[in-house]
Every structure is written in C-alpha cells, then in structure tokens.
C-alpha cells in the first residue's frame, strides 16, 4: 500500500501520514541541530509517500520489497519516502543473538542498496531497521538518507 500526502510543520497532518510525518519532523529537527545542508524550515511543505507492506523473516525478500515500493513511490514525485518499521526483518526474535544476526550493518549491502535507490530516485528515504552495533548489540533505528544517497541522520 502506498499513501501520499503533504506535510507542513505546525499543520495537522492527515491521519494516513500522521506517524510518518512525526518521524519526518523528528528527523528534520535532528538535521537542523546537526547543521546539515538539507534543512527543513517551519515554512517548508514536503510531499511524503508512505509505503506499508508485509515484512517477513527473509532479509533478501524484504530488501526486494523495499526497493520495489521505493520505485512505486517515485511515480508520485515525493520529497520523502517512509518505509515500514523493522523493514529488514520481522521484529520477533528467538533471542538477542538471533536479533543481532538478522540486523543490518550500517555499511552493509542492505542499507547500501537503500542509499543507492535514494540517490537514483533523488529523494529522501526514511528506513527503520535493526542495526548491528560494535558492542554486539542491535538497536531499532530510523535512518534518513538524502537525495545524494548519503546518510543524514
């Protein structure tokens, strides 16, 4: 399912994009405080596409779905595409080790493919997945890629 709408900071977002707009607003604030060149001011209006699809236990299939829905969203010319939570793997795990094993590396192929697609489509992409950390843990993380494919937040 793909939902497209507009979001203006300070304005009430439609119910369909409410949660995505909250994530975008939070990431926009993080960009503003980080001094990024991709700033969102209170006067900006952005076109947000929200993709919702089934995420299962097969990481390769989940990546294919992410890339497919990013392509579908591109037909709407969005400024930002928001993918589902835990889009790398269903958020049910046998134990901590299993969670880490199915998490993605920040510099790994899953997120590299998302970054490459963001660049190819020239739009921002918000992706939420479990990310492997250096201490052997995994964290649920929302990441924002810019239209140049760079990780912004």
DAJOGI-V333306 format. One record per pair of residues at least 24 apart in sequence whose C-alpha atoms are under 10 Angstrom apart, sorted by the first residue. I is the first residue (numbers start at 1). J is the second residue. D is the distance in whole Angstrom. If there is no record, write none. Layout:
I|J|D, I|J|D
//
This chain:
1|50|8, 1|51|6, 1|52|5, 1|53|6, 1|54|10, 1|69|9, 1|72|10, 1|73|10, 2|49|7, 2|50|6, 2|51|5, 2|52|6, 2|53|9, 2|69|8, 2|70|10, 2|72|8, 2|73|7, 2|76|10, 2|81|10, 2|82|10, 2|83|10, 3|48|8, 3|49|6, 3|50|5, 3|51|7, 3|52|8, 3|73|9, 3|76|10, 3|81|10, 3|82|10, 4|47|7, 4|48|6, 4|49|4, 4|50|6, 4|51|9, 4|73|8, 4|76|7, 4|77|10, 4|78|8, 4|80|10, 4|81|9, 5|46|9, 5|47|6, 5|48|5, 5|49|7, 5|50|9, 5|76|10, 5|78|9, 6|45|7, 6|46|6, 6|47|5, 6|48|6, 6|49|9, 6|78|9, 6|79|10, 7|44|9, 7|45|6, 7|46|5, 7|47|6, 7|48|7, 8|40|10, 8|41|10, 8|42|7, 8|43|7, 8|44|6, 8|45|5, 8|46|7, 8|47|9, 9|40|9, 9|41|8, 9|42|5, 9|43|7, 9|44|7, 9|45|7, 9|46|9, 10|42|7, 10|43|9, 11|42|10, 11|45|10, 16|50|9, 17|48|8, 17|49|8, 17|50|7, 17|82|10, 19|50|10, 19|82|10, 20|48|8, 20|49|9, 20|50|7, 20|51|10, 20|80|10, 20|81|9, 20|82|6, 20|83|9, 20|84|9, 20|126|9, 21|46|10, 21|48|8, 21|49|10, 21|50|9, 21|80|10, 21|82|9, 23|82|9, 23|126|8, 23|142|8, 23|143|10, 23|144|10, 24|48|9, 24|80|8, 24|81|10, 24|82|8, 24|125|10, 24|126|8, 24|142|10, 24|144|9, 27|126|9, 27|142|9, 27|143|8, 27|144|7, 27|152|9, 27|153|7, 28|144|9, 28|152|10, 28|153|9, 30|152|9, 30|153|7, 31|144|10, 31|152|7, 31|153|7, 34|152|9, 34|153|9, 36|152|8, 36|153|9, 37|152|10, 38|124|10, 38|146|8, 38|147|10, 38|152|8, 45|79|9, 46|78|8, 46|79|6, 46|80|7, 47|76|9, 47|77|8, 47|78|5, 47|79|5, 47|80|6, 47|81|9, 48|73|9, 48|76|9, 48|77|9, 48|78|6, 48|79|6, 48|80|5, 48|81|6, 48|82|7, 48|124|9, 48|125|10, 49|73|6, 49|74|9, 49|76|8, 49|77|9, 49|78|6, 49|79|8, 49|80|6, 49|81|5, 49|82|6, 49|83|9, 49|125|10, 50|78|10, 50|80|8, 50|81|6, 50|82|5, 50|83|6, 50|84|8, 50|125|10, 50|126|9, 51|81|7, 51|82|6, 51|83|5, 51|84|7, 52|82|9, 52|83|7, 52|84|6, 52|85|9, 52|87|10, 53|83|9, 53|84|7, 53|85|10, 53|87|9, 54|84|9, 54|87|9, 54|90|9, 55|84|8, 55|85|9, 55|86|8, 55|87|6, 55|88|7, 55|89|6, 55|90|6, 55|91|9, 56|86|10, 56|87|8, 56|88|8, 56|89|6, 56|90|5, 56|91|9, 56|92|10, 57|87|10, 57|88|8, 57|89|5, 57|90|6, 57|91|9, 57|92|9, 57|93|10, 57|102|8, 58|88|8, 58|89|7, 58|90|9, 58|102|9, 59|87|9, 59|88|6, 59|89|6, 59|90|9, 59|102|7, 59|103|9, 59|104|9, 59|110|8, 60|88|8, 60|89|10, 60|110|8, 61|88|9, 61|89|10, 62|86|10, 62|87|6, 62|88|6, 62|89|7, 62|90|9, 62|110|9, 63|87|8, 63|88|7, 63|89|9, 63|109|10, 63|110|7, 63|111|9, 63|113|8, 63|114|8, 64|110|10, 64|113|10, 66|110|10, 66|113|10, 66|114|8, 66|117|10, 66|127|9, 67|113|8, 67|114|7, 67|116|10, 67|117|7, 67|118|10, 68|117|10, 70|114|9, 70|117|8, 70|118|8, 70|121|8, 70|123|10, 70|125|8, 71|117|8, 71|118|10, 71|120|10, 71|121|8, 73|121|9, 74|118|10, 74|120|10, 74|121|7, 74|122|9, 74|123|8, 75|121|10, 77|121|9, 77|122|9, 77|123|8, 78|121|9, 78|122|9, 78|123|7, 78|124|8, 78|125|10, 79|121|10, 79|122|8, 79|123|5, 79|124|6, 79|125|9, 79|146|10, 79|147|9, 80|118|9, 80|122|10, 80|123|6, 80|124|5, 80|125|6, 80|126|7, 80|144|9, 80|145|9, 80|146|9, 80|147|9, 81|118|9, 81|123|7, 81|124|6, 81|125|5, 81|126|6, 81|127|9, 81|144|10, 81|145|10, 82|124|9, 82|125|6, 82|126|5, 82|127|6, 82|128|9, 82|142|10, 82|144|9, 83|125|8, 83|126|6, 83|127|5, 83|128|7, 83|129|10, 83|142|10, 84|126|9, 84|127|7, 84|128|7, 84|129|9, 84|142|10, 85|126|10, 85|127|7, 85|128|5, 85|129|6, 85|130|9, 85|140|9, 85|141|9, 85|142|8, 86|127|8, 86|128|5, 86|129|4, 86|130|6, 86|131|10, 86|140|7, 86|141|8, 86|142|9, 87|127|7, 87|128|6, 87|129|6, 87|130|8, 88|127|9, 88|128|8, 88|129|6, 88|130|7, 88|131|9, 89|129|7, 89|130|8, 90|129|9, 90|130|10, 91|129|9, 91|130|8, 91|140|9, 96|136|9, 96|137|8, 96|138|8, 97|136|9, 97|137|8, 97|138|9, 99|130|8, 99|131|9, 99|132|9, 99|137|8, 99|138|7, 99|139|9, 100|130|8, 100|131|8, 100|132|6, 100|133|9, 100|136|7, 100|137|6, 100|138|5, 100|139|9, 101|130|10, 101|131|10, 101|132|8, 101|136|10, 101|137|10, 101|138|9, 102|129|10, 102|130|8, 102|131|9, 102|132|9, 102|138|9, 103|129|7, 103|130|5, 103|131|5, 103|132|6, 103|133|9, 103|137|9, 103|138|7, 103|139|8, 103|140|9, 104|129|7, 104|130|6, 104|131|5, 104|132|6, 104|133|9, 104|138|9, 104|139|10, 105|130|9, 105|131|6, 105|132|5, 105|133|8, 105|134|10, 105|138|10, 106|130|10, 106|131|7, 106|132|7, 106|133|9, 106|143|10, 106|151|9, 108|132|10, 111|143|9, 111|145|9, 111|151|10, 112|149|9, 112|150|10, 112|151|10, 113|149|9, 114|145|8, 114|149|8, 115|144|9, 115|145|6, 115|146|8, 115|147|9, 115|148|8, 115|149|4, 115|150|7, 115|151|8, 116|145|9, 116|147|9, 116|148|8, 116|149|6, 116|150|9, 117|145|10, 117|147|9, 117|148|10, 117|149|7, 118|144|10, 118|145|7, 118|146|7, 118|147|6, 118|148|7, 118|149|5, 118|150|9, 119|145|9, 119|146|7, 119|147|5, 119|148|5, 119|149|4, 119|150|8, 120|147|8, 120|148|8, 120|149|8, 121|147|7, 121|148|9, 121|149|9, 122|146|8, 122|147|4, 122|148|7, 122|149|8, 123|147|4, 123|148|8, 123|149|9, 124|148|9, 124|149|8, 124|150|9, 124|151|10, 124|152|9, 125|149|9, 125|151|10, 126|153|9
//
